[in-house]
């Protein structure tokens, strides 16, 4: 990727209110950093000491990874359960004297519902002792609310590149966070497995293994404490916690409820019609496998051409 492409900055807006968000920012369907929005006293209160005091010894399920770069496709991390206060103390450390893998291991919490198989995450339910400290921006109708996900990560921890099917606001409460984003139009360059990209090292990608990645156009931003990142649905994002970081994601259903899978408490399954289309495509590809190679190639190219002509929209951001 050229230097010009690497320098695409996510636009920054100061002191955004609901009217500005809905009329000027939201319709563009591109990420935006919102600075100066009132998110409550959490920005000053949520130190490791305060979190330990409030959360105490309630058990939480966390990711523990021997390296900073977490890989969900190959699962280079393990799930462990710890008392919340012990987890926070470990996550805030640079080096550990008590550890699972190594003294440099990283910790990451993504809060879950009471029964993760059917309940959505909501900080007001799972962490009511902290919920009064944070104000959710009223940028969408209450009936559209889906979940509020509480996140805590070690300094340096990096989450894999992925997309979400709902719009969301990433509220950065404490610590700095570096975010790299890609347009949904770059899906063909990101080597996807489901909703996740196989390209882990964005700074030094293996272009022999992932040659198309050089055509992807990354957007960059660095979130400061108190910043909010508006993430439109389908925009790919890769996140690195530069410091011990605490954040809350607020997801909402911006489409009619009938589009979504109502058996999806995480909110990351593809839309029902999208799932059906991908299943039909998989069956078509299996059918092509029964053809001689030159015919398989020919009809495959016809399918690609038809999809490009009838589905792709060059006017989208």
Secondary structure in CASP SS format (residue, H / E / C, confidence):
PFRMAT SS
TARGET T0000
AUTHOR 0000-0000-0000
METHOD secondary structure of the structure
MODEL  1
X C 1.00
X C 1.00
X H 1.00
X H 1.00
X H 1.00
X H 1.00
X C 1.00
X E 1.00
X E 1.00
X C 1.00
X E 1.00
X E 1.00
X E 1.00
X E 1.00
X C 1.00
X C 1.00
X C 1.00
X H 1.00
X H 1.00
X H 1.00
X H 1.00
X H 1.00
X H 1.00
X H 1.00
X H 1.00
X H 1.00
X H 1.00
X H 1.00
X C 1.00
X C 1.00
X C 1.00
X E 1.00
X E 1.00
X E 1.00
X E 1.00
X C 1.00
X C 1.00
X C 1.00
X C 1.00
X C 1.00
X C 1.00
X H 1.00
X H 1.00
X H 1.00
X H 1.00
X C 1.00
X C 1.00
X H 1.00
X H 1.00
X H 1.00
X H 1.00
X H 1.00
X H 1.00
X H 1.00
X H 1.00
X C 1.00
X C 1.00
X C 1.00
X E 1.00
X E 1.00
X E 1.00
X E 1.00
X E 1.00
X E 1.00
X E 1.00
X C 1.00
X C 1.00
X C 1.00
X E 1.00
X C 1.00
X C 1.00
X C 1.00
X C 1.00
X C 1.00
X C 1.00
X C 1.00
X E 1.00
X E 1.00
X E 1.00
X E 1.00
X E 1.00
X E 1.00
X E 1.00
X H 1.00
X H 1.00
X H 1.00
X H 1.00
X H 1.00
X H 1.00
X H 1.00
X H 1.00
X H 1.00
X C 1.00
X C 1.00
X C 1.00
X C 1.00
X C 1.00
X C 1.00
X C 1.00
X C 1.00
X C 1.00
X C 1.00
X C 1.00
X C 1.00
X C 1.00
X E 1.00
X E 1.00
X E 1.00
X E 1.00
X E 1.00
X C 1.00
X C 1.00
X C 1.00
X C 1.00
X C 1.00
X C 1.00
X C 1.00
X C 1.00
X C 1.00
X C 1.00
X C 1.00
X E 1.00
X H 1.00
X H 1.00
X H 1.00
X H 1.00
X C 1.00
X H 1.00
X H 1.00
X H 1.00
X H 1.00
X C 1.00
X C 1.00
X C 1.00
X C 1.00
X C 1.00
X C 1.00
X C 1.00
X C 1.00
X C 1.00
X C 1.00
X H 1.00
X H 1.00
X H 1.00
X E 1.00
X E 1.00
X E 1.00
X E 1.00
X E 1.00
X E 1.00
X E 1.00
X E 1.00
X E 1.00
X C 1.00
X C 1.00
X C 1.00
X C 1.00
X E 1.00
X E 1.00
X E 1.00
X E 1.00
X E 1.00
X C 1.00
X C 1.00
X C 1.00
X C 1.00
X E 1.00
X E 1.00
X E 1.00
X E 1.00
X E 1.00
X E 1.00
X E 1.00
X E 1.00
X C 1.00
X C 1.00
X E 1.00
X E 1.00
X E 1.00
X E 1.00
X E 1.00
X E 1.00
X C 1.00
X H 1.00
X H 1.00
X H 1.00
X H 1.00
X H 1.00
X H 1.00
X C 1.00
X C 1.00
X E 1.00
X E 1.00
X C 1.00
X C 1.00
X E 1.00
X E 1.00
X C 1.00
X C 1.00
X C 1.00
X C 1.00
X C 1.00
X C 1.00
X C 1.00
X C 1.00
X C 1.00
X C 1.00
X C 1.00
X C 1.00
X C 1.00
X H 1.00
X H 1.00
X H 1.00
X H 1.00
X H 1.00
X C 1.00
X C 1.00
X C 1.00
X E 1.00
X E 1.00
X E 1.00
X E 1.00
X E 1.00
X C 1.00
X C 1.00
X C 1.00
X C 1.00
X E 1.00
X E 1.00
X E 1.00
X E 1.00
X C 1.00
X C 1.00
X C 1.00
X C 1.00
X E 1.00
X E 1.00
X E 1.00
X E 1.00
X E 1.00
X E 1.00
X C 1.00
X C 1.00
X C 1.00
X E 1.00
X E 1.00
X E 1.00
X E 1.00
X E 1.00
X E 1.00
X E 1.00
X E 1.00
X C 1.00
X C 1.00
X C 1.00
X C 1.00
X H 1.00
X H 1.00
X H 1.00
X C 1.00
X C 1.00
X C 1.00
X C 1.00
X C 1.00
X C 1.00
X C 1.00
X C 1.00
X C 1.00
X C 1.00
X C 1.00
X C 1.00
X H 1.00
X H 1.00
X H 1.00
X H 1.00
X H 1.00
X H 1.00
X H 1.00
X H 1.00
X H 1.00
X H 1.00
X H 1.00
X H 1.00
X H 1.00
X H 1.00
X H 1.00
X H 1.00
X H 1.00
X C 1.00
X C 1.00
X C 1.00
X C 1.00
X H 1.00
X H 1.00
X H 1.00
X H 1.00
X H 1.00
X H 1.00
X H 1.00
X H 1.00
X H 1.00
X H 1.00
X H 1.00
X H 1.00
X H 1.00
X H 1.00
X H 1.00
X H 1.00
X H 1.00
X H 1.00
X C 1.00
X C 1.00
X C 1.00
X C 1.00
X C 1.00
X C 1.00
X C 1.00
END
